[in-house]
Amino acid sequence: MSVSRRSLLKNLGLAGAAASVAGPVGAMSSTPAVDPLADKNIADFGHGVASGDPLADRVILWTRITPLVNAAIDVKWRICRDVEMTDEVNAGVFSTSAERDYTVKVDADGLMPNTWYYYQFSAGDKQSAIGRTKTAAETGLDRLRLAVVSCSSFPHGYFNVYRILSERNDLDAVVHLGDYIYEYGEGKYDDKVLREQRALLPKHEIVSLSDYRQRHNLYKRDPDLQAVHQQYPFIVTWDDHEFANDTWKDGAENHNDGEGEFIARKRAAKKAYFEWMPVRNQPDDLEAVYRKLQFGNLVDLMVLDTRVEGRDEQVGFFTQSERHDPNRTLLGFEQEQWLHNQLSVSSAKWKICGQQVQIQHIGPVALPDKLGGGTSFFLDTWDGYTSTRRRLFNHLENNNIDNFIVLTGDIHSTWVADLAQDPFDRAKYNGSTGDGALGVEFVTPSVTSPALPPVIGDIAASALKSSSPHLKYCDMVHHGFFILDVTEQRAQADWYFVNTIEKKSTAHYHQVSYKTDNGSRRVSKADSPVTGVHNPVPFAPQA
């Protein structure tokens, strides 16, 4: 998320207002991150367990062991059908060391589709917590429920969202759309409220491999984050703050010459990410995160990288006519072609993209987006790369691809919008009926990262809605998450907001629900959230 959007005010013209999977290969230091939170006399699994990237026959299992000495450690893993861990279906040994910061990541295969499993790690006489995970369906799926989250700044508040999700037994997986960690140093991101209770490690801005490792280490020690990882597989992608603010493929807004070569920083950030996150390395590119996950014939989930894979540098406000240049790209032309191909060949009922920055045209400052015209203050989003958006929308329209949904994070607020070629042109899009829409976008609020103050946020949201016929709902104040419930008939998003992030609490409430019906290509208000769904298996026992 942009520094210029740190408070979101500048964007709105209100700036004056108040089997093993190895990590990416690279020639870097193999020194393990200092772990001041661990008991140096006892090797433990103090970072919990996690799973991710479920396929029909396999899932990634993850943990990290705190070493007694700097030497390789053999970690045993088991995956079973029952919470008592007696009905074993696969097991093995993973050797970890300082080269991968003592993380463990296993691609456990031989599993049945659409099935819950339990897993555990051990080394010597130490055992990890038992984790729970689920494989994807191969065929015949009639419902998929995903929690969608993003933007979790550690010093800004407690991860109450994660705790709430860990106590819901009605999900299949959690989708995290980036800014899982933040790179800022202490006091550099308006984080005064909980700075003492939620102190950063390291205290300076993270730049080196050991820095990125230590920041991931800190996050994975959080008990609320551990709790949700323990109960559900995660599907993740990175945004800018896993690297540096406003990252693009060859640089970042807050990377300077005194911090060394950006390519080295990006390589370090990627290596730490693949070590510490339950994400599968892609066979064709060990450093790529864009990929497709299939859930039966119901959903194809395309996870995108709109941040570092191929993004050209953001244009400036006074040079923004360049945002229409067809040679500029947000995704990189290889990923863009991959996405178009996946959409064309998909036989799933719903084609869903999980990605970082808003794809919708953003008003009121984003005037009608005609080639060479219009003005935008949101140049880090798809508004700054209009040709990439236009090519995608043309592909949807020319190939008659329906049931297209975009899930988005980054902006620390809630948005619900129709997607149209030019939503400001009444001849091409009707805001009352949705005619002319090509799909929908659901944007999740932040877990803790700062939003706007209530009065300013309400005014800003009202201004945006009044001038944007495609924008159906906007809240720029609250933290929370949404649950995406997908059936053959419709895909519905239910937003929940938390009461506070300044103290530990699971108090939260349902705010609003929107859906898109099969074949409609537009959003409509839903009367109530989806209830009555319950997973048939018990939680993994609390650590």
SULDAZI-V181409 format. One record per residue. N is the residue number from 1. RES is the residue in one letter. PSI is psi in radians with two decimals (NA if undefined). D_CENTER is the distance of its C-alpha to the mean C-alpha in Angstrom with 2 decimals. Layout:
n=N res=RES psi=PSI d_center=D_CENTER
n=N res=RES psi=PSI d_center=D_CENTER
//
This chain:
n=1 res=M psi=2.50 d_center=12.50
n=2 res=S psi=2.50 d_center=16.18
n=3 res=V psi=-0.67 d_center=18.94
n=4 res=S psi=-0.30 d_center=20.85
n=5 res=R psi=0.30 d_center=18.27
n=6 res=R psi=-0.72 d_center=18.16
n=7 res=S psi=-0.09 d_center=20.21
n=8 res=L psi=-0.05 d_center=19.68
n=9 res=L psi=-0.75 d_center=23.47
n=10 res=K psi=-0.64 d_center=24.40
n=11 res=N psi=-0.50 d_center=22.53
n=12 res=L psi=0.20 d_center=24.68
n=13 res=G psi=0.45 d_center=27.89
n=14 res=L psi=0.53 d_center=28.01
n=15 res=A psi=-0.42 d_center=27.73
n=16 res=G psi=-0.09 d_center=30.86
n=17 res=A psi=2.75 d_center=29.76
n=18 res=A psi=NA d_center=28.88
n=19 res=A psi=2.53 d_center=24.87
n=20 res=S psi=2.64 d_center=23.45
n=21 res=V psi=1.94 d_center=20.65
n=22 res=A psi=2.72 d_center=21.45
n=23 res=G psi=3.05 d_center=19.27
n=24 res=P psi=2.54 d_center=19.88
n=25 res=V psi=2.42 d_center=23.53
n=26 res=G psi=2.61 d_center=24.83
n=27 res=A psi=1.55 d_center=27.92
n=28 res=M psi=3.00 d_center=26.80
n=29 res=S psi=2.43 d_center=27.95
n=30 res=S psi=0.27 d_center=27.47
n=31 res=T psi=2.22 d_center=28.19
n=32 res=P psi=2.65 d_center=26.01
n=33 res=A psi=2.43 d_center=24.20
n=34 res=V psi=2.34 d_center=26.51
n=35 res=D psi=1.43 d_center=25.58
n=36 res=P psi=-0.15 d_center=27.65
n=37 res=L psi=-0.15 d_center=26.18
n=38 res=A psi=2.62 d_center=27.63
n=39 res=D psi=1.98 d_center=31.22
n=40 res=K psi=-0.17 d_center=32.84
n=41 res=N psi=-0.16 d_center=35.51
n=42 res=I psi=2.13 d_center=33.35
n=43 res=A psi=2.32 d_center=30.83
n=44 res=D psi=3.06 d_center=28.11
n=45 res=F psi=0.95 d_center=24.71
n=46 res=G psi=-0.04 d_center=23.64
n=47 res=H psi=0.17 d_center=19.92
n=48 res=G psi=-2.85 d_center=19.71
n=49 res=V psi=2.80 d_center=18.47
n=50 res=A psi=2.80 d_center=15.29
n=51 res=S psi=2.88 d_center=14.77
n=52 res=G psi=3.03 d_center=12.41
n=53 res=D psi=1.03 d_center=12.59
n=54 res=P psi=2.28 d_center=15.44
n=55 res=L psi=3.14 d_center=18.18
n=56 res=A psi=-0.42 d_center=21.49
n=57 res=D psi=0.08 d_center=23.35
n=58 res=R psi=2.88 d_center=21.08
n=59 res=V psi=2.58 d_center=18.03
n=60 res=I psi=2.31 d_center=16.83
n=61 res=L psi=2.46 d_center=18.29
n=62 res=W psi=2.54 d_center=17.64
n=63 res=T psi=-3.12 d_center=19.60
n=64 res=R psi=2.32 d_center=21.33
n=65 res=I psi=2.37 d_center=25.03
n=66 res=T psi=2.09 d_center=26.69
n=67 res=P psi=2.64 d_center=29.77
n=68 res=L psi=-0.67 d_center=33.31
n=69 res=V psi=2.85 d_center=34.35
n=70 res=N psi=1.40 d_center=32.93
n=71 res=A psi=2.78 d_center=33.57
n=72 res=A psi=2.54 d_center=31.89
n=73 res=I psi=2.29 d_center=31.05
n=74 res=D psi=2.13 d_center=31.09
n=75 res=V psi=2.17 d_center=28.58
n=76 res=K psi=2.55 d_center=29.35
n=77 res=W psi=2.60 d_center=26.85
n=78 res=R psi=2.54 d_center=27.64
n=79 res=I psi=2.30 d_center=25.99
n=80 res=C psi=2.86 d_center=28.05
n=81 res=R psi=-0.31 d_center=28.38
n=82 res=D psi=2.66 d_center=29.44
n=83 res=V psi=-0.39 d_center=28.31
n=84 res=E psi=-0.12 d_center=31.66
n=85 res=M psi=0.74 d_center=30.65
n=86 res=T psi=-0.46 d_center=33.95
n=87 res=D psi=1.37 d_center=33.07
n=88 res=E psi=2.40 d_center=31.58
n=89 res=V psi=-0.32 d_center=30.22
n=90 res=N psi=2.70 d_center=29.15
n=91 res=A psi=2.85 d_center=29.48
n=92 res=G psi=-3.02 d_center=29.74
n=93 res=V psi=2.34 d_center=29.83
n=94 res=F psi=2.19 d_center=27.36
n=95 res=S psi=2.12 d_center=28.87
n=96 res=T psi=2.84 d_center=26.77
n=97 res=S psi=-3.07 d_center=27.96
n=98 res=A psi=-0.45 d_center=27.38
n=99 res=E psi=-0.50 d_center=26.40
n=100 res=R psi=0.44 d_center=22.96
n=101 res=D psi=0.57 d_center=23.11
n=102 res=Y psi=0.42 d_center=24.24
n=103 res=T psi=2.75 d_center=20.97
n=104 res=V psi=2.24 d_center=21.44
n=105 res=K psi=2.11 d_center=19.43
n=106 res=V psi=2.38 d_center=21.18
n=107 res=D psi=1.59 d_center=20.70
n=108 res=A psi=2.03 d_center=22.81
n=109 res=D psi=-2.98 d_center=24.57
n=110 res=G psi=0.42 d_center=27.49
n=111 res=L psi=2.85 d_center=25.63
n=112 res=M psi=2.60 d_center=26.33
n=113 res=P psi=2.63 d_center=24.04
n=114 res=N psi=0.80 d_center=22.46
n=115 res=T psi=2.43 d_center=23.69
n=116 res=W psi=2.48 d_center=22.72
n=117 res=Y psi=2.85 d_center=23.50
n=118 res=Y psi=2.56 d_center=23.92
n=119 res=Y psi=2.79 d_center=23.80
n=120 res=Q psi=2.65 d_center=25.16
n=121 res=F psi=2.72 d_center=25.97
n=122 res=S psi=2.66 d_center=29.25
n=123 res=A psi=2.08 d_center=31.16
n=124 res=G psi=-2.23 d_center=34.79
n=125 res=D psi=0.19 d_center=35.25
n=126 res=K psi=2.40 d_center=31.69
n=127 res=Q psi=2.52 d_center=29.29
n=128 res=S psi=3.01 d_center=25.62
n=129 res=A psi=2.77 d_center=24.43
n=130 res=I psi=2.29 d_center=24.22
n=131 res=G psi=2.78 d_center=20.81
n=132 res=R psi=2.43 d_center=20.21
n=133 res=T psi=3.03 d_center=18.27
n=134 res=K psi=2.41 d_center=18.74
n=135 res=T psi=2.84 d_center=19.28
n=136 res=A psi=2.71 d_center=18.56
n=137 res=A psi=2.58 d_center=21.59
n=138 res=E psi=-0.78 d_center=23.76
n=139 res=T psi=2.92 d_center=25.74
n=140 res=G psi=0.22 d_center=26.81
n=141 res=L psi=2.32 d_center=23.67
n=142 res=D psi=-0.15 d_center=24.42
n=143 res=R psi=2.44 d_center=21.38
n=144 res=L psi=2.31 d_center=17.65
n=145 res=R psi=2.07 d_center=15.74
n=146 res=L psi=2.29 d_center=11.97
n=147 res=A psi=2.39 d_center=10.51
n=148 res=V psi=2.17 d_center=7.54
n=149 res=V psi=2.88 d_center=6.25
n=150 res=S psi=2.90 d_center=5.11
n=151 res=C psi=1.44 d_center=7.84
n=152 res=S psi=1.53 d_center=10.00
n=153 res=S psi=2.10 d_center=13.18
n=154 res=F psi=-0.87 d_center=15.57
n=155 res=P psi=-0.13 d_center=18.87
n=156 res=H psi=-0.25 d_center=18.12
n=157 res=G psi=3.03 d_center=18.25
n=158 res=Y psi=2.58 d_center=18.02
n=159 res=F psi=1.04 d_center=14.99
n=160 res=N psi=-0.57 d_center=16.80
n=161 res=V psi=-0.79 d_center=13.87
n=162 res=Y psi=-0.72 d_center=13.17
n=163 res=R psi=-0.76 d_center=16.94
n=164 res=I psi=-0.79 d_center=17.32
n=165 res=L psi=-0.60 d_center=14.93
n=166 res=S psi=-0.37 d_center=16.79
n=167 res=E psi=-0.01 d_center=19.97
n=168 res=R psi=2.16 d_center=19.16
n=169 res=N psi=0.93 d_center=20.72
n=170 res=D psi=0.36 d_center=19.72
n=171 res=L psi=2.83 d_center=16.33
n=172 res=D psi=-0.57 d_center=15.73
n=173 res=A psi=2.93 d_center=12.19
n=174 res=V psi=2.26 d_center=8.97
n=175 res=V psi=2.08 d_center=5.77
n=176 res=H psi=2.07 d_center=2.78
n=177 res=L psi=0.37 d_center=1.37
n=178 res=G psi=2.98 d_center=3.57
n=179 res=D psi=0.76 d_center=6.99
n=180 res=Y psi=-0.68 d_center=7.07
n=181 res=I psi=2.92 d_center=10.66
n=182 res=Y psi=2.55 d_center=12.99
n=183 res=E psi=-0.21 d_center=15.93
n=184 res=Y psi=2.67 d_center=18.54
n=185 res=G psi=2.95 d_center=21.81
n=186 res=E psi=2.30 d_center=23.32
n=187 res=G psi=0.12 d_center=24.41
n=188 res=K psi=0.08 d_center=22.78
n=189 res=Y psi=0.79 d_center=20.18
n=190 res=D psi=0.84 d_center=22.33
n=191 res=D psi=0.71 d_center=21.66
n=192 res=K psi=-0.53 d_center=25.24
n=193 res=V psi=-0.84 d_center=25.03
n=194 res=L psi=0.47 d_center=23.71
n=195 res=R psi=-0.64 d_center=24.37
n=196 res=E psi=-0.75 d_center=26.97
n=197 res=Q psi=-0.51 d_center=25.26
n=198 res=R psi=1.03 d_center=21.87
n=199 res=A psi=2.47 d_center=23.28
n=200 res=L psi=2.62 d_center=21.27
n=201 res=L psi=2.25 d_center=22.09
n=202 res=P psi=2.95 d_center=23.14
n=203 res=K psi=-0.36 d_center=24.37
n=204 res=H psi=2.94 d_center=24.29
n=205 res=E psi=2.38 d_center=21.58
n=206 res=I psi=2.31 d_center=20.13
n=207 res=V psi=-0.76 d_center=21.50
n=208 res=S psi=2.98 d_center=22.89
n=209 res=L psi=-0.79 d_center=21.68
n=210 res=S psi=-0.58 d_center=23.10
n=211 res=D psi=-0.88 d_center=21.38
n=212 res=Y psi=-0.70 d_center=17.83
n=213 res=R psi=-0.77 d_center=18.86
n=214 res=Q psi=-0.62 d_center=20.29
n=215 res=R psi=-0.74 d_center=17.30
n=216 res=H psi=-0.71 d_center=15.15
n=217 res=N psi=-0.82 d_center=18.33
n=218 res=L psi=-0.86 d_center=18.46
n=219 res=Y psi=-0.77 d_center=15.04
n=220 res=K psi=-0.19 d_center=15.80
n=221 res=R psi=-0.24 d_center=19.12
n=222 res=D psi=2.20 d_center=17.83
n=223 res=P psi=-0.53 d_center=19.36
n=224 res=D psi=-0.68 d_center=16.97
n=225 res=L psi=-0.74 d_center=13.92
n=226 res=Q psi=-0.69 d_center=16.37
n=227 res=A psi=-0.77 d_center=17.42
n=228 res=V psi=-0.63 d_center=14.31
n=229 res=H psi=-0.61 d_center=13.71
n=230 res=Q psi=-0.53 d_center=17.41
n=231 res=Q psi=-0.41 d_center=17.39
n=232 res=Y psi=2.54 d_center=14.55
n=233 res=P psi=2.54 d_center=12.92
n=234 res=F psi=2.56 d_center=9.18
n=235 res=I psi=2.00 d_center=7.47
n=236 res=V psi=2.72 d_center=4.95
n=237 res=T psi=2.75 d_center=4.96
n=238 res=W psi=2.79 d_center=6.33
n=239 res=D psi=-2.64 d_center=7.51
n=240 res=D psi=-0.62 d_center=11.06
n=241 res=H psi=-0.15 d_center=11.48
n=242 res=E psi=-0.19 d_center=10.90
n=243 res=F psi=-1.44 d_center=14.02
n=244 res=A psi=2.76 d_center=15.85
n=245 res=N psi=2.38 d_center=15.75
n=246 res=D psi=0.82 d_center=15.82
n=247 res=T psi=2.52 d_center=15.64
n=248 res=W psi=-3.08 d_center=17.20
n=249 res=K psi=-0.48 d_center=18.57
n=250 res=D psi=0.24 d_center=21.64
n=251 res=G psi=-3.00 d_center=21.04
n=252 res=A psi=2.70 d_center=19.38
n=253 res=E psi=-0.72 d_center=20.77
n=254 res=N psi=0.47 d_center=21.49
n=255 res=H psi=2.23 d_center=22.60
n=256 res=N psi=2.99 d_center=26.38
n=257 res=D psi=-0.54 d_center=29.23
n=258 res=G psi=-0.16 d_center=29.84
n=259 res=E psi=0.23 d_center=26.56
n=260 res=G psi=-2.97 d_center=27.70
n=261 res=E psi=2.34 d_center=26.56
n=262 res=F psi=-0.60 d_center=22.99
n=263 res=I psi=-0.62 d_center=22.86
n=264 res=A psi=-0.69 d_center=23.62
n=265 res=R psi=-0.76 d_center=20.94
n=266 res=K psi=-0.71 d_center=18.28
n=267 res=R psi=-0.72 d_center=19.75
n=268 res=A psi=-0.75 d_center=19.71
n=269 res=A psi=-0.72 d_center=16.07
n=270 res=K psi=-0.77 d_center=15.21
n=271 res=K psi=-0.81 d_center=17.75
n=272 res=A psi=-0.69 d_center=16.54
n=273 res=Y psi=-0.85 d_center=12.92
n=274 res=F psi=-0.44 d_center=14.42
n=275 res=E psi=-0.77 d_center=16.85
n=276 res=W psi=-0.13 d_center=14.75
n=277 res=M psi=2.54 d_center=11.71
n=278 res=P psi=1.08 d_center=12.51
n=279 res=V psi=2.48 d_center=11.67
n=280 res=R psi=2.30 d_center=14.67
n=281 res=N psi=2.41 d_center=16.40
n=282 res=Q psi=2.37 d_center=17.42
n=283 res=P psi=-0.64 d_center=21.24
n=284 res=D psi=-0.31 d_center=21.94
n=285 res=D psi=1.79 d_center=19.84
n=286 res=L psi=-0.26 d_center=18.88
n=287 res=E psi=0.10 d_center=16.73
n=288 res=A psi=2.59 d_center=14.70
n=289 res=V psi=-0.14 d_center=11.23
n=290 res=Y psi=2.39 d_center=11.91
n=291 res=R psi=2.93 d_center=13.33
n=292 res=K psi=2.37 d_center=14.42
n=293 res=L psi=2.28 d_center=14.39
n=294 res=Q psi=2.37 d_center=17.36
n=295 res=F psi=1.50 d_center=18.16
n=296 res=G psi=-2.55 d_center=21.90
n=297 res=N psi=0.14 d_center=23.26
n=298 res=L psi=-0.83 d_center=21.11
n=299 res=V psi=2.29 d_center=17.65
n=300 res=D psi=2.07 d_center=16.56
n=301 res=L psi=1.92 d_center=12.79
n=302 res=M psi=1.98 d_center=12.36
n=303 res=V psi=2.12 d_center=9.13
n=304 res=L psi=2.83 d_center=9.90
n=305 res=D psi=1.66 d_center=10.24
n=306 res=T psi=0.24 d_center=11.59
n=307 res=R psi=-1.00 d_center=11.96
n=308 res=V psi=-0.22 d_center=14.34
n=309 res=E psi=-0.84 d_center=15.49
n=310 res=G psi=0.17 d_center=18.12
n=311 res=R psi=2.25 d_center=17.59
n=312 res=D psi=2.80 d_center=20.96
n=313 res=E psi=2.48 d_center=21.57
n=314 res=Q psi=2.48 d_center=21.05
n=315 res=V psi=2.76 d_center=24.42
n=316 res=G psi=2.87 d_center=26.23
n=317 res=F psi=-0.72 d_center=27.32
n=318 res=F psi=-0.05 d_center=30.90
n=319 res=T psi=0.42 d_center=30.14
n=320 res=Q psi=-0.13 d_center=27.66
n=321 res=S psi=-0.41 d_center=29.98
n=322 res=E psi=-0.24 d_center=28.52
n=323 res=R psi=-0.28 d_center=25.21
n=324 res=H psi=-0.02 d_center=27.15
n=325 res=D psi=2.11 d_center=28.22
n=326 res=P psi=-0.26 d_center=27.62
n=327 res=N psi=-0.16 d_center=27.41
n=328 res=R psi=2.55 d_center=24.31
n=329 res=T psi=2.54 d_center=20.98
n=330 res=L psi=-0.68 d_center=17.29
n=331 res=L psi=-0.36 d_center=16.24
n=332 res=G psi=2.43 d_center=19.35
n=333 res=F psi=-0.52 d_center=22.05
n=334 res=E psi=-0.82 d_center=21.46
n=335 res=Q psi=-0.66 d_center=17.86
n=336 res=E psi=-0.79 d_center=19.13
n=337 res=Q psi=-0.68 d_center=21.96
n=338 res=W psi=-0.80 d_center=19.87
n=339 res=L psi=-0.83 d_center=17.82
n=340 res=H psi=-0.73 d_center=21.16
n=341 res=N psi=-0.76 d_center=22.70
n=342 res=Q psi=-0.70 d_center=20.11
n=343 res=L psi=-0.66 d_center=20.55
n=344 res=S psi=-0.69 d_center=24.30
n=345 res=V psi=-0.16 d_center=24.74
n=346 res=S psi=2.31 d_center=22.46
n=347 res=S psi=0.12 d_center=24.67
n=348 res=A psi=2.66 d_center=22.06
n=349 res=K psi=-0.76 d_center=22.68
n=350 res=W psi=2.31 d_center=19.22
n=351 res=K psi=1.94 d_center=17.29
n=352 res=I psi=2.32 d_center=13.64
n=353 res=C psi=2.20 d_center=11.26
n=354 res=G psi=2.11 d_center=7.47
n=355 res=Q psi=-3.10 d_center=7.09
n=356 res=Q psi=-1.03 d_center=7.01
n=357 res=V psi=2.68 d_center=10.51
n=358 res=Q psi=2.36 d_center=12.94
n=359 res=I psi=-0.44 d_center=15.13
n=360 res=Q psi=2.68 d_center=17.82
n=361 res=H psi=2.31 d_center=20.96
n=362 res=I psi=2.16 d_center=20.89
n=363 res=G psi=3.09 d_center=24.23
n=364 res=P psi=-0.22 d_center=26.66
n=365 res=V psi=-0.33 d_center=26.52
n=366 res=A psi=1.67 d_center=25.29
n=367 res=L psi=2.98 d_center=28.65
n=368 res=P psi=2.21 d_center=29.29
n=369 res=D psi=1.29 d_center=27.53
n=370 res=K psi=2.61 d_center=30.57
n=371 res=L psi=2.11 d_center=31.10
n=372 res=G psi=-0.04 d_center=32.42
n=373 res=G psi=3.06 d_center=32.05
n=374 res=G psi=2.74 d_center=29.79
n=375 res=T psi=2.42 d_center=28.23
n=376 res=S psi=2.49 d_center=24.65
n=377 res=F psi=0.06 d_center=23.32
n=378 res=F psi=1.07 d_center=19.68
n=379 res=L psi=-0.08 d_center=20.17
n=380 res=D psi=-0.18 d_center=16.75
n=381 res=T psi=-3.00 d_center=15.46
n=382 res=W psi=-0.33 d_center=16.91
n=383 res=D psi=-0.49 d_center=20.01
n=384 res=G psi=0.00 d_center=20.73
n=385 res=Y psi=1.07 d_center=20.73
n=386 res=T psi=-0.50 d_center=22.72
n=387 res=S psi=-0.66 d_center=24.18
n=388 res=T psi=-0.76 d_center=20.92
n=389 res=R psi=-0.78 d_center=20.24
n=390 res=R psi=-0.71 d_center=23.88
n=391 res=R psi=-0.68 d_center=24.02
n=392 res=L psi=-0.83 d_center=21.13
n=393 res=F psi=-0.66 d_center=22.76
n=394 res=N psi=-0.70 d_center=26.11
n=395 res=H psi=-0.76 d_center=24.93
n=396 res=L psi=-0.79 d_center=23.81
n=397 res=E psi=-0.80 d_center=27.10
n=398 res=N psi=-0.45 d_center=29.42
n=399 res=N psi=0.15 d_center=28.25
n=400 res=N psi=0.81 d_center=28.15
n=401 res=I psi=2.10 d_center=24.63
n=402 res=D psi=-3.10 d_center=23.77
n=403 res=N psi=0.82 d_center=21.17
n=404 res=F psi=2.15 d_center=18.40
n=405 res=I psi=2.39 d_center=15.27
n=406 res=V psi=2.23 d_center=12.35
n=407 res=L psi=2.26 d_center=9.17
n=408 res=T psi=2.60 d_center=8.01
n=409 res=G psi=-2.38 d_center=6.69
n=410 res=D psi=-0.72 d_center=8.60
n=411 res=I psi=-0.02 d_center=11.95
n=412 res=H psi=0.56 d_center=12.22
n=413 res=S psi=3.00 d_center=14.06
n=414 res=T psi=2.24 d_center=14.61
n=415 res=W psi=2.50 d_center=15.88
n=416 res=V psi=2.16 d_center=17.36
n=417 res=A psi=2.60 d_center=19.07
n=418 res=D psi=2.64 d_center=21.06
n=419 res=L psi=2.17 d_center=20.55
n=420 res=A psi=2.73 d_center=23.94
n=421 res=Q psi=-0.83 d_center=25.62
n=422 res=D psi=1.58 d_center=27.22
n=423 res=P psi=-0.21 d_center=26.62
n=424 res=F psi=-0.14 d_center=29.25
n=425 res=D psi=1.91 d_center=31.96
n=426 res=R psi=-0.35 d_center=33.63
n=427 res=A psi=-0.34 d_center=35.25
n=428 res=K psi=-0.36 d_center=31.93
n=429 res=Y psi=2.32 d_center=29.89
n=430 res=N psi=1.94 d_center=31.23
n=431 res=G psi=-0.41 d_center=29.12
n=432 res=S psi=-0.69 d_center=31.28
n=433 res=T psi=-0.33 d_center=31.13
n=434 res=G psi=0.01 d_center=27.96
n=435 res=D psi=2.31 d_center=30.25
n=436 res=G psi=-0.16 d_center=28.86
n=437 res=A psi=2.59 d_center=25.19
n=438 res=L psi=-0.22 d_center=23.33
n=439 res=G psi=-2.92 d_center=20.19
n=440 res=V psi=2.76 d_center=17.94
n=441 res=E psi=2.26 d_center=14.75
n=442 res=F psi=2.15 d_center=13.03
n=443 res=V psi=2.27 d_center=11.10
n=444 res=T psi=2.49 d_center=9.69
n=445 res=P psi=3.09 d_center=11.35
n=446 res=S psi=2.75 d_center=10.46
n=447 res=V psi=-0.85 d_center=11.04
n=448 res=T psi=-0.34 d_center=13.75
n=449 res=S psi=2.56 d_center=13.47
n=450 res=P psi=2.38 d_center=16.63
n=451 res=A psi=-2.91 d_center=17.38
n=452 res=L psi=2.68 d_center=20.87
n=453 res=P psi=2.68 d_center=24.02
n=454 res=P psi=-0.94 d_center=25.22
n=455 res=V psi=-0.84 d_center=28.09
n=456 res=I psi=-0.75 d_center=26.57
n=457 res=G psi=-0.70 d_center=23.30
n=458 res=D psi=-0.71 d_center=25.42
n=459 res=I psi=-0.78 d_center=27.62
n=460 res=A psi=-0.78 d_center=24.85
n=461 res=A psi=-0.72 d_center=23.21
n=462 res=S psi=-0.73 d_center=26.71
n=463 res=A psi=-0.72 d_center=27.53
n=464 res=L psi=-0.81 d_center=24.52
n=465 res=K psi=-0.69 d_center=25.27
n=466 res=S psi=-0.42 d_center=28.97
n=467 res=S psi=0.03 d_center=28.67
n=468 res=S psi=1.69 d_center=25.93
n=469 res=P psi=-0.40 d_center=27.27
n=470 res=H psi=-0.24 d_center=24.03
n=471 res=L psi=1.97 d_center=22.07
n=472 res=K psi=-0.43 d_center=22.76
n=473 res=Y psi=2.49 d_center=21.06
n=474 res=C psi=2.23 d_center=19.68
n=475 res=D psi=2.17 d_center=19.24
n=476 res=M psi=0.35 d_center=18.65
n=477 res=V psi=-0.69 d_center=19.71
n=478 res=H psi=2.69 d_center=17.96
n=479 res=H psi=2.71 d_center=15.04
n=480 res=G psi=-2.50 d_center=13.63
n=481 res=F psi=2.99 d_center=11.49
n=482 res=F psi=2.71 d_center=12.52
n=483 res=I psi=2.15 d_center=13.70
n=484 res=L psi=2.03 d_center=13.99
n=485 res=D psi=2.02 d_center=17.38
n=486 res=V psi=2.21 d_center=18.56
n=487 res=T psi=3.13 d_center=22.24
n=488 res=E psi=-0.57 d_center=24.67
n=489 res=Q psi=-0.55 d_center=25.83
n=490 res=R psi=2.84 d_center=22.77
n=491 res=A psi=2.10 d_center=19.07
n=492 res=Q psi=2.37 d_center=18.76
n=493 res=A psi=2.17 d_center=16.10
n=494 res=D psi=2.02 d_center=17.33
n=495 res=W psi=2.36 d_center=16.16
n=496 res=Y psi=2.35 d_center=17.06
n=497 res=F psi=2.52 d_center=17.69
n=498 res=V psi=2.64 d_center=18.64
n=499 res=N psi=-0.55 d_center=22.14
n=500 res=T psi=2.71 d_center=21.49
n=501 res=I psi=0.01 d_center=19.36
n=502 res=E psi=-0.13 d_center=22.55
n=503 res=K psi=2.81 d_center=23.77
n=504 res=K psi=2.21 d_center=22.63
n=505 res=S psi=2.52 d_center=22.72
n=506 res=T psi=0.20 d_center=21.41
n=507 res=A psi=2.22 d_center=23.05
n=508 res=H psi=2.98 d_center=21.04
n=509 res=Y psi=2.69 d_center=22.04
n=510 res=H psi=2.30 d_center=21.28
n=511 res=Q psi=-0.91 d_center=21.22
n=512 res=V psi=2.75 d_center=21.10
n=513 res=S psi=2.41 d_center=20.46
n=514 res=Y psi=2.69 d_center=20.37
n=515 res=K psi=2.87 d_center=20.79
n=516 res=T psi=2.21 d_center=21.60
n=517 res=D psi=2.67 d_center=24.53
n=518 res=N psi=2.14 d_center=25.18
n=519 res=G psi=-0.07 d_center=26.63
n=520 res=S psi=-0.57 d_center=26.40
n=521 res=R psi=0.30 d_center=23.67
n=522 res=R psi=2.91 d_center=23.37
n=523 res=V psi=2.71 d_center=22.15
n=524 res=S psi=2.71 d_center=24.58
n=525 res=K psi=2.38 d_center=24.74
n=526 res=A psi=2.52 d_center=24.63
n=527 res=D psi=-0.60 d_center=27.29
n=528 res=S psi=2.81 d_center=25.53
n=529 res=P psi=2.79 d_center=22.48
n=530 res=V psi=2.20 d_center=22.57
n=531 res=T psi=3.03 d_center=24.35
n=532 res=G psi=0.07 d_center=26.42
n=533 res=V psi=2.35 d_center=23.92
n=534 res=H psi=2.30 d_center=24.27
n=535 res=N psi=2.50 d_center=23.37
n=536 res=P psi=-0.01 d_center=26.67
n=537 res=V psi=2.67 d_center=26.01
n=538 res=P psi=2.76 d_center=26.13
n=539 res=F psi=2.70 d_center=23.45
n=540 res=A psi=2.49 d_center=23.57
n=541 res=P psi=2.43 d_center=25.97
n=542 res=Q psi=2.44 d_center=24.65
n=543 res=A psi=NA d_center=24.86
//
